[in-house]
Amino acid sequence: MDVNVNKRQRGRPRGFALETAIEAGQHLFHEHGYENVSVAALTEAIGITPPSFYAAFGSKAAFFKETLRLYSATVVPLDRFLTPGAAPMAALGDVLRAAAHAYAAHRHRPGCLILEHAKAVTTDWGIAAGQLAEANRDKVRMFLEEADIVTPGLIADCVATTMLGLSAAAREGWDEARLLAVANTAAEALLCRSIL
């Protein structure tokens, strides 16, 4: 008889879906904010015990970083828009429109999970969000550099600032149409700047 058959499995329990768990946590963090979400709330939403949670993720802070990673990769996935050969300003316009749509879509607490948490710059979780926001700005800048766009850093900062504004406006209750109008205006301004 194989001795491994009766060994207790370590780590995630059978049937535990990592991405689904992270997505559930992402919704909680987005709706209530990092500081207002307990490990008990997370384990209840995910459907696992606290020991399983800690075995799988290590800590609430480490789990939050995973939710930020998933959010960045799926909500406004820069890698989908900033592809080699894409028209740079058109791609950035698509990013801004996608952000406007995404920020308005979360019914209970609109805005960007990353950008809103990055405002808490003195906390570990705010620093983690800020680092991801900075990494995303760097992606935009590098995309522009590779496309030989003049002043790629300035344009990346303009995009980042517009996204911050869209997130804040969504938090204030602006609807998607109003956010999209701003995104389109910013995209037109970027296009005009690129042809000057």
NUVEX-77640 format. One record per atom (N, C-alpha, C): residue in three letters; atom name; x, y, z. Coordinates in steps of 0.02 Angstrom, whole numbers. Layout:
<ALA CA <X Y Z>>;
...
# end
This chain:
<MET N <42 -60 0>>;
<MET CA <0 0 0>>;
<MET C <44 62 0>>;
<ASP N <25 112 -39>>;
<ASP CA <62 175 -44>>;
<ASP C <50 216 19>>;
<VAL N <103 231 56>>;
<VAL CA <95 268 119>>;
<VAL C <70 339 108>>;
<ASN N <80 366 48>>;
<ASN CA <58 434 35>>;
<ASN C <-17 441 29>>;
<VAL N <-52 386 18>>;
<VAL CA <-124 389 9>>;
<VAL C <-159 413 72>>;
<ASN N <-134 391 130>>;
<ASN CA <-167 410 193>>;
<ASN C <-139 472 225>>;
<LYS N <-88 501 194>>;
<LYS CA <-60 562 223>>;
<LYS C <-110 620 216>>;
<ARG N <-112 660 268>>;
<ARG CA <-155 719 265>>;
<ARG C <-126 770 216>>;
<GLN N <-168 795 171>>;
<GLN CA <-145 844 123>>;
<GLN C <-133 911 157>>;
<ARG N <-78 944 138>>;
<ARG CA <-63 1009 166>>;
<ARG C <-81 1064 116>>;
<GLY N <-84 1125 142>>;
<GLY CA <-98 1182 97>>;
<GLY C <-172 1190 85>>;
<ARG N <-189 1206 24>>;
<ARG CA <-259 1220 8>>;
<ARG C <-301 1157 13>>;
<PRO N <-361 1162 41>>;
<PRO CA <-405 1104 43>>;
<PRO C <-427 1084 -26>>;
<ARG N <-446 1021 -34>>;
<ARG CA <-469 996 -99>>;
<ARG C <-528 1039 -123>>;
<GLY N <-527 1057 -186>>;
<GLY CA <-582 1097 -214>>;
<GLY C <-572 1172 -205>>;
<PHE N <-519 1192 -172>>;
<PHE CA <-505 1262 -160>>;
<PHE C <-482 1295 -226>>;
<ALA N <-519 1344 -249>>;
<ALA CA <-502 1379 -312>>;
<ALA C <-469 1445 -295>>;
<LEU N <-404 1448 -306>>;
<LEU CA <-364 1506 -286>>;
<LEU C <-390 1571 -317>>;
<GLU N <-398 1572 -383>>;
<GLU CA <-420 1634 -416>>;
<GLU C <-490 1655 -393>>;
<THR N <-534 1606 -382>>;
<THR CA <-601 1622 -358>>;
<THR C <-598 1652 -289>>;
<ALA N <-555 1625 -246>>;
<ALA CA <-547 1651 -178>>;
<ALA C <-522 1723 -180>>;
<ILE N <-472 1735 -222>>;
<ILE CA <-443 1802 -227>>;
<ILE C <-495 1851 -254>>;
<GLU N <-534 1829 -301>>;
<GLU CA <-587 1872 -329>>;
<GLU C <-638 1890 -276>>;
<ALA N <-656 1841 -234>>;
<ALA CA <-704 1855 -180>>;
<ALA C <-675 1906 -132>>;
<GLY N <-611 1899 -115>>;
<GLY CA <-579 1948 -72>>;
<GLY C <-574 2017 -104>>;
<GLN N <-561 2017 -168>>;
<GLN CA <-557 2080 -206>>;
<GLN C <-622 2119 -199>>;
<HIS N <-678 2085 -206>>;
<HIS CA <-743 2119 -200>>;
<HIS C <-753 2149 -130>>;
<LEU N <-733 2110 -79>>;
<LEU CA <-739 2136 -11>>;
<LEU C <-695 2197 1>>;
<PHE N <-632 2193 -20>>;
<PHE CA <-587 2249 -11>>;
<PHE C <-611 2310 -50>>;
<HIS N <-638 2299 -109>>;
<HIS CA <-661 2355 -150>>;
<HIS C <-721 2389 -117>>;
<GLU N <-766 2348 -91>>;
<GLU CA <-827 2376 -62>>;
<GLU C <-816 2409 6>>;
<HIS N <-774 2378 48>>;
<HIS CA <-767 2401 117>>;
<HIS C <-700 2434 134>>;
<GLY N <-650 2425 91>>;
<GLY CA <-583 2451 106>>;
<GLY C <-544 2401 148>>;
<TYR N <-479 2400 138>>;
<TYR CA <-436 2351 171>>;
<TYR C <-445 2349 246>>;
<GLU N <-445 2407 278>>;
<GLU CA <-447 2410 351>>;
<GLU C <-512 2385 381>>;
<ASN N <-566 2383 340>>;
<ASN CA <-632 2363 365>>;
<ASN C <-649 2290 349>>;
<VAL N <-602 2253 320>>;
<VAL CA <-614 2183 303>>;
<VAL C <-572 2140 349>>;
<SER N <-604 2098 388>>;
<SER CA <-569 2054 434>>;
<SER C <-552 1987 401>>;
<VAL N <-506 1951 431>>;
<VAL CA <-491 1884 406>>;
<VAL C <-553 1840 412>>;
<ALA N <-593 1850 464>>;
<ALA CA <-654 1812 472>>;
<ALA C <-702 1824 414>>;
<ALA N <-707 1887 393>>;
<ALA CA <-751 1902 335>>;
<ALA C <-724 1871 272>>;
<LEU N <-658 1872 264>>;
<LEU CA <-627 1842 205>>;
<LEU C <-638 1766 203>>;
<THR N <-626 1733 259>>;
<THR CA <-634 1660 260>>;
<THR C <-707 1640 249>>;
<GLU N <-753 1680 275>>;
<GLU CA <-823 1665 264>>;
<GLU C <-842 1673 190>>;
<ALA N <-817 1727 159>>;
<ALA CA <-832 1738 88>>;
<ALA C <-801 1685 44>>;
<ILE N <-741 1663 62>>;
<ILE CA <-706 1613 22>>;
<ILE C <-732 1543 35>>;
<GLY N <-755 1532 97>>;
<GLY CA <-779 1465 116>>;
<GLY C <-725 1419 141>>;
<ILE N <-675 1448 177>>;
<ILE CA <-622 1408 207>>;
<ILE C <-613 1429 279>>;
<THR N <-574 1390 316>>;
<THR CA <-560 1405 386>>;
<THR C <-500 1453 390>>;
<PRO N <-494 1488 446>>;
<PRO CA <-435 1532 454>>;
<PRO C <-369 1494 447>>;
<PRO N <-361 1434 476>>;
<PRO CA <-296 1399 465>>;
<PRO C <-282 1386 391>>;
<SER N <-334 1369 353>>;
<SER CA <-325 1357 281>>;
<SER C <-307 1422 245>>;
<PHE N <-337 1477 267>>;
<PHE CA <-322 1542 238>>;
<PHE C <-248 1559 249>>;
<TYR N <-225 1552 311>>;
<TYR CA <-155 1568 326>>;
<TYR C <-107 1521 291>>;
<ALA N <-127 1457 285>>;
<ALA CA <-84 1409 250>>;
<ALA C <-78 1427 176>>;
<ALA N <-132 1451 147>>;
<ALA CA <-132 1466 76>>;
<ALA C <-100 1533 60>>;
<PHE N <-111 1584 103>>;
<PHE CA <-91 1652 86>>;
<PHE C <-40 1683 133>>;
<GLY N <-33 1657 193>>;
<GLY CA <16 1683 240>>;
<GLY C <-11 1737 285>>;
<SER N <-46 1786 257>>;
<SER CA <-72 1841 297>>;
<SER C <-125 1879 257>>;
<LYS N <-162 1921 292>>;
<LYS CA <-211 1963 258>>;
<LYS C <-176 2010 210>>;
<ALA N <-118 2038 230>>;
<ALA CA <-82 2084 187>>;
<ALA C <-58 2050 123>>;
<ALA N <-33 1988 129>>;
<ALA CA <-10 1951 70>>;
<ALA C <-69 1935 25>>;
<PHE N <-126 1918 55>>;
<PHE CA <-186 1904 16>>;
<PHE C <-208 1967 -21>>;
<PHE N <-205 2025 12>>;
<PHE CA <-224 2088 -20>>;
<PHE C <-180 2102 -81>>;
<LYS N <-116 2089 -75>>;
<LYS CA <-71 2098 -132>>;
<LYS C <-92 2055 -191>>;
<GLU N <-116 1995 -176>>;
<GLU CA <-141 1951 -230>>;
<GLU C <-204 1979 -261>>;
<THR N <-247 2010 -220>>;
<THR CA <-308 2040 -249>>;
<THR C <-291 2099 -293>>;
<LEU N <-240 2138 -273>>;
<LEU CA <-218 2194 -314>>;
<LEU C <-191 2169 -381>>;
<ARG N <-151 2115 -378>>;
<ARG CA <-122 2086 -439>>;
<ARG C <-178 2063 -486>>;
<LEU N <-228 2028 -459>>;
<LEU CA <-283 2004 -500>>;
<LEU C <-323 2062 -529>>;
<TYR N <-336 2112 -488>>;
<TYR CA <-373 2171 -511>>;
<TYR C <-337 2204 -569>>;
<SER N <-272 2215 -560>>;
<SER CA <-232 2248 -612>>;
<SER C <-232 2208 -676>>;
<ALA N <-230 2142 -671>>;
<ALA CA <-225 2099 -730>>;
<ALA C <-291 2090 -766>>;
<THR N <-347 2105 -732>>;
<THR CA <-412 2089 -762>>;
<THR C <-459 2148 -772>>;
<VAL N <-455 2199 -730>>;
<VAL CA <-505 2253 -733>>;
<VAL C <-487 2303 -788>>;
<VAL N <-426 2329 -787>>;
<VAL CA <-400 2370 -842>>;
<VAL C <-332 2341 -860>>;
<PRO N <-333 2285 -896>>;
<PRO CA <-271 2249 -910>>;
<PRO C <-227 2285 -961>>;
<LEU N <-177 2320 -936>>;
<LEU CA <-134 2360 -980>>;
<LEU C <-102 2319 -1035>>;
<ASP N <-84 2257 -1018>>;
<ASP CA <-50 2215 -1068>>;
<ASP C <-95 2200 -1128>>;
<ARG N <-160 2205 -1118>>;
<ARG CA <-207 2194 -1174>>;
<ARG C <-209 2254 -1221>>;
<PHE N <-198 2313 -1194>>;
<PHE CA <-202 2374 -1233>>;
<PHE C <-135 2396 -1261>>;
<LEU N <-83 2390 -1220>>;
<LEU CA <-17 2417 -1237>>;
<LEU C <24 2363 -1273>>;
<THR N <3 2346 -1332>>;
<THR CA <36 2293 -1370>>;
<THR C <84 2322 -1422>>;
<PRO N <138 2287 -1436>>;
<PRO CA <185 2311 -1487>>;
<PRO C <149 2323 -1553>>;
<GLY N <162 2381 -1583>>;
<GLY CA <131 2397 -1647>>;
<GLY C <66 2434 -1643>>;
<ALA N <36 2437 -1582>>;
<ALA CA <-27 2474 -1574>>;
<ALA C <-13 2549 -1580>>;
<ALA N <-61 2585 -1609>>;
<ALA CA <-56 2658 -1612>>;
<ALA C <-56 2684 -1541>>;
<PRO N <-2 2717 -1519>>;
<PRO CA <6 2734 -1448>>;
<PRO C <-51 2774 -1417>>;
<MET N <-71 2828 -1449>>;
<MET CA <-123 2870 -1419>>;
<MET C <-192 2837 -1421>>;
<ALA N <-204 2799 -1474>>;
<ALA CA <-267 2762 -1477>>;
<ALA C <-270 2710 -1421>>;
<ALA N <-213 2677 -1408>>;
<ALA CA <-210 2627 -1355>>;
<ALA C <-222 2660 -1287>>;
<LEU N <-192 2718 -1276>>;
<LEU CA <-202 2753 -1213>>;
<LEU C <-275 2776 -1205>>;
<GLY N <-305 2797 -1260>>;
<GLY CA <-377 2814 -1258>>;
<GLY C <-419 2754 -1238>>;
<ASP N <-401 2696 -1265>>;
<ASP CA <-437 2635 -1246>>;
<ASP C <-429 2619 -1172>>;
<VAL N <-369 2631 -1146>>;
<VAL CA <-356 2620 -1075>>;
<VAL C <-401 2665 -1033>>;
<LEU N <-404 2729 -1052>>;
<LEU CA <-444 2776 -1013>>;
<LEU C <-519 2759 -1017>>;
<ARG N <-542 2739 -1075>>;
<ARG CA <-613 2720 -1081>>;
<ARG C <-628 2657 -1041>>;
<ALA N <-582 2609 -1042>>;
<ALA CA <-591 2548 -1002>>;
<ALA C <-593 2565 -928>>;
<ALA N <-550 2612 -907>>;
<ALA CA <-549 2633 -837>>;
<ALA C <-616 2665 -818>>;
<ALA N <-641 2710 -861>>;
<ALA CA <-704 2743 -847>>;
<ALA C <-760 2692 -838>>;
<HIS N <-761 2643 -882>>;
<HIS CA <-813 2590 -878>>;
<HIS C <-804 2550 -813>>;
<ALA N <-743 2529 -799>>;
<ALA CA <-730 2487 -740>>;
<ALA C <-744 2524 -675>>;
<TYR N <-724 2587 -672>>;
<TYR CA <-733 2624 -610>>;
<TYR C <-807 2637 -594>>;
<ALA N <-847 2642 -647>>;
<ALA CA <-919 2653 -636>>;
<ALA C <-956 2588 -624>>;
<ALA N <-927 2532 -643>>;
<ALA CA <-962 2468 -641>>;
<ALA C <-972 2441 -571>>;
<HIS N <-929 2457 -525>>;
<HIS CA <-935 2430 -457>>;
<HIS C <-990 2468 -421>>;
<ARG N <-1047 2437 -412>>;
<ARG CA <-1106 2472 -388>>;
<ARG C <-1099 2500 -317>>;
<HIS N <-1072 2460 -271>>;
<HIS CA <-1073 2480 -201>>;
<HIS C <-1017 2529 -182>>;
<ARG N <-961 2524 -216>>;
<ARG CA <-906 2571 -202>>;
<ARG C <-867 2581 -265>>;
<PRO N <-888 2629 -306>>;
<PRO CA <-854 2641 -370>>;
<PRO C <-782 2664 -361>>;
<GLY N <-746 2667 -415>>;
<GLY CA <-677 2689 -414>>;
<GLY C <-629 2632 -425>>;
<CYS N <-566 2647 -420>>;
<CYS CA <-513 2597 -433>>;
<CYS C <-488 2568 -367>>;
<LEU N <-489 2503 -360>>;
<LEU CA <-464 2470 -300>>;
<LEU C <-392 2490 -286>>;
<ILE N <-350 2492 -337>>;
<ILE CA <-279 2508 -327>>;
<ILE C <-270 2581 -308>>;
<LEU N <-297 2626 -348>>;
<LEU CA <-285 2697 -338>>;
<LEU C <-315 2723 -273>>;
<GLU N <-373 2698 -255>>;
<GLU CA <-405 2721 -193>>;
<GLU C <-366 2697 -132>>;
<HIS N <-340 2636 -135>>;
<HIS CA <-300 2611 -78>>;
<HIS C <-230 2643 -76>>;
<ALA N <-204 2663 -134>>;
<ALA CA <-138 2694 -136>>;
<ALA C <-137 2761 -100>>;
<LYS N <-195 2790 -87>>;
<LYS CA <-197 2854 -51>>;
<LYS C <-174 2847 21>>;
<ALA N <-178 2786 48>>;
<ALA CA <-156 2774 117>>;
<ALA C <-81 2760 118>>;
<VAL N <-43 2812 104>>;
<VAL CA <29 2803 91>>;
<VAL C <70 2783 152>>;
<THR N <42 2789 212>>;
<THR CA <81 2773 272>>;
<THR C <68 2702 297>>;
<THR N <27 2665 262>>;
<THR CA <11 2596 284>>;
<THR C <45 2546 237>>;
<ASP N <56 2486 262>>;
<ASP CA <86 2434 220>>;
<ASP C <43 2419 159>>;
<TRP N <-23 2417 170>>;
<TRP CA <-67 2401 114>>;
<TRP C <-72 2459 64>>;
<GLY N <-68 2521 89>>;
<GLY CA <-67 2579 45>>;
<GLY C <-3 2581 4>>;
<ILE N <53 2563 36>>;
<ILE CA <116 2561 0>>;
<ILE C <114 2508 -54>>;
<ALA N <85 2450 -39>>;
<ALA CA <79 2396 -90>>;
<ALA C <38 2420 -149>>;
<ALA N <-17 2454 -136>>;
<ALA CA <-59 2480 -190>>;
<ALA C <-21 2533 -229>>;
<GLY N <15 2577 -194>>;
<GLY CA <53 2629 -227>>;
<GLY C <108 2601 -271>>;
<GLN N <140 2547 -248>>;
<GLN CA <193 2516 -289>>;
<GLN C <164 2487 -353>>;
<LEU N <105 2458 -349>>;
<LEU CA <74 2431 -409>>;
<LEU C <52 2486 -456>>;
<ALA N <26 2541 -428>>;
<ALA CA <7 2599 -470>>;
<ALA C <69 2626 -505>>;
<GLU N <125 2630 -470>>;
<GLU CA <187 2654 -501>>;
<GLU C <211 2606 -555>>;
<ALA N <205 2541 -542>>;
<ALA CA <225 2491 -592>>;
<ALA C <183 2498 -655>>;
<ASN N <118 2513 -647>>;
<ASN CA <75 2523 -705>>;
<ASN C <93 2586 -743>>;
<ARG N <111 2639 -707>>;
<ARG CA <135 2700 -742>>;
<ARG C <198 2685 -781>>;
<ASP N <242 2645 -752>>;
<ASP CA <304 2626 -787>>;
<ASP C <289 2586 -851>>;
<LYS N <238 2543 -848>>;
<LYS CA <218 2505 -908>>;
<LYS C <197 2552 -964>>;
<VAL N <158 2603 -946>>;
<VAL CA <136 2652 -996>>;
<VAL C <196 2690 -1024>>;
<ARG N <240 2712 -979>>;
<ARG CA <299 2749 -1001>>;
<ARG C <343 2707 -1047>>;
<MET N <355 2645 -1029>>;
<MET CA <397 2602 -1070>>;
<MET C <365 2587 -1138>>;
<PHE N <299 2579 -1138>>;
<PHE CA <262 2570 -1201>>;
<PHE C <273 2630 -1247>>;
<LEU N <269 2690 -1218>>;
<LEU CA <278 2751 -1257>>;
<LEU C <350 2759 -1280>>;
<GLU N <397 2741 -1238>>;
<GLU CA <467 2744 -1258>>;
<GLU C <481 2699 -1317>>;
<GLU N <453 2638 -1314>>;
<GLU CA <464 2590 -1368>>;
<GLU C <432 2613 -1433>>;
<ALA N <380 2656 -1427>>;
<ALA CA <347 2683 -1486>>;
<ALA C <378 2749 -1508>>;
<ASP N <435 2767 -1477>>;
<ASP CA <471 2829 -1494>>;
<ASP C <428 2892 -1486>>;
<ILE N <386 2892 -1434>>;
<ILE CA <346 2951 -1419>>;
<ILE C <388 3000 -1379>>;
<VAL N <385 3065 -1397>>;
<VAL CA <421 3117 -1361>>;
<VAL C <388 3126 -1292>>;
<THR N <427 3139 -1241>>;
<THR CA <405 3149 -1172>>;
<THR C <360 3092 -1146>>;
<PRO N <385 3031 -1149>>;
<PRO CA <343 2974 -1127>>;
<PRO C <325 2978 -1052>>;
<GLY N <371 3005 -1011>>;
<GLY CA <357 3010 -940>>;
<GLY C <300 3058 -926>>;
<LEU N <300 3116 -960>>;
<LEU CA <247 3165 -951>>;
<LEU C <180 3137 -973>>;
<ILE N <178 3103 -1029>>;
<ILE CA <115 3075 -1053>>;
<ILE C <90 3020 -1007>>;
<ALA N <136 2979 -982>>;
<ALA CA <117 2927 -934>>;
<ALA C <88 2959 -871>>;
<ASP N <117 3014 -849>>;
<ASP CA <91 3050 -791>>;
<ASP C <22 3079 -805>>;
<CYS N <11 3103 -866>>;
<CYS CA <-55 3130 -884>>;
<CYS C <-108 3075 -883>>;
<VAL N <-90 3016 -908>>;
<VAL CA <-136 2959 -907>>;
<VAL C <-151 2939 -834>>;
<ALA N <-99 2935 -793>>;
<ALA CA <-107 2915 -723>>;
<ALA C <-151 2966 -686>>;
<THR N <-140 3030 -699>>;
<THR CA <-179 3083 -666>>;
<THR C <-252 3080 -688>>;
<THR N <-263 3067 -752>>;
<THR CA <-332 3061 -777>>;
<THR C <-367 3001 -743>>;
<MET N <-331 2946 -737>>;
<MET CA <-360 2887 -704>>;
<MET C <-376 2901 -631>>;
<LEU N <-331 2937 -597>>;
<LEU CA <-345 2957 -528>>;
<LEU C <-409 2999 -524>>;
<GLY N <-415 3047 -570>>;
<GLY CA <-475 3089 -572>>;
<GLY C <-538 3050 -587>>;
<LEU N <-533 3003 -633>>;
<LEU CA <-591 2961 -649>>;
<LEU C <-613 2920 -589>>;
<SER N <-563 2893 -553>>;
<SER CA <-579 2853 -494>>;
<SER C <-613 2896 -440>>;
<ALA N <-584 2954 -427>>;
<ALA CA <-613 2999 -377>>;
<ALA C <-684 3021 -396>>;
<ALA N <-694 3037 -461>>;
<ALA CA <-760 3058 -484>>;
<ALA C <-810 3001 -478>>;
<ALA N <-788 2941 -494>>;
<ALA CA <-833 2883 -486>>;
<ALA C <-854 2875 -413>>;
<ARG N <-807 2886 -367>>;
<ARG CA <-823 2883 -295>>;
<ARG C <-874 2936 -276>>;
<GLU N <-872 2993 -310>>;
<GLU CA <-920 3046 -297>>;
<GLU C <-989 3031 -325>>;
<GLY N <-993 2980 -367>>;
<GLY CA <-1058 2960 -394>>;
<GLY C <-1069 2977 -467>>;
<TRP N <-1017 2999 -502>>;
<TRP CA <-1025 3013 -574>>;
<TRP C <-1044 2948 -609>>;
<ASP N <-1090 2954 -658>>;
<ASP CA <-1109 2894 -695>>;
<ASP C <-1060 2879 -751>>;
<GLU N <-1069 2821 -782>>;
<GLU CA <-1021 2800 -833>>;
<GLU C <-1018 2847 -892>>;
<ALA N <-1075 2873 -913>>;
<ALA CA <-1076 2918 -971>>;
<ALA C <-1034 2980 -958>>;
<ARG N <-1038 3007 -899>>;
<ARG CA <-1000 3067 -882>>;
<ARG C <-925 3051 -878>>;
<LEU N <-908 2994 -849>>;
<LEU CA <-838 2973 -845>>;
<LEU C <-810 2960 -915>>;
<LEU N <-850 2928 -958>>;
<LEU CA <-827 2915 -1026>>;
<LEU C <-816 2979 -1065>>;
<ALA N <-858 3030 -1053>>;
<ALA CA <-848 3094 -1086>>;
<ALA C <-781 3124 -1067>>;
<VAL N <-763 3119 -1004>>;
<VAL CA <-698 3144 -981>>;
<VAL C <-642 3103 -1013>>;
<ALA N <-649 3036 -1012>>;
<ALA CA <-598 2993 -1042>>;
<ALA C <-588 3009 -1116>>;
<ASN N <-643 3019 -1152>>;
<ASN CA <-638 3035 -1223>>;
<ASN C <-604 3103 -1234>>;
<THR N <-619 3151 -1192>>;
<THR CA <-588 3217 -1199>>;
<THR C <-513 3213 -1185>>;
<ALA N <-494 3174 -1134>>;
<ALA CA <-423 3165 -1118>>;
<ALA C <-388 3129 -1175>>;
<ALA N <-421 3079 -1204>>;
<ALA CA <-392 3042 -1260>>;
<ALA C <-381 3087 -1320>>;
<GLU N <-429 3132 -1333>>;
<GLU CA <-422 3179 -1388>>;
<GLU C <-364 3227 -1376>>;
<ALA N <-356 3249 -1314>>;
<ALA CA <-301 3294 -1296>>;
<ALA C <-234 3259 -1307>>;
<LEU N <-230 3196 -1288>>;
<LEU CA <-168 3159 -1298>>;
<LEU C <-152 3152 -1372>>;
<LEU N <-204 3139 -1412>>;
<LEU CA <-195 3131 -1484>>;
<LEU C <-170 3197 -1514>>;
<CYS N <-202 3253 -1494>>;
<CYS CA <-181 3318 -1520>>;
<CYS C <-109 3333 -1500>>;
<ARG N <-90 3317 -1440>>;
<ARG CA <-22 3330 -1417>>;
<ARG C <29 3290 -1458>>;
<SER N <10 3230 -1476>>;
<SER CA <56 3186 -1511>>;
<SER C <70 3208 -1583>>;
<ILE N <25 3250 -1611>>;
<ILE CA <35 3271 -1680>>;
<ILE C <60 3343 -1685>>;
<LEU N <72 3375 -1627>>;
<LEU CA <98 3443 -1629>>;
<LEU C <170 3444 -1651>>;
# end
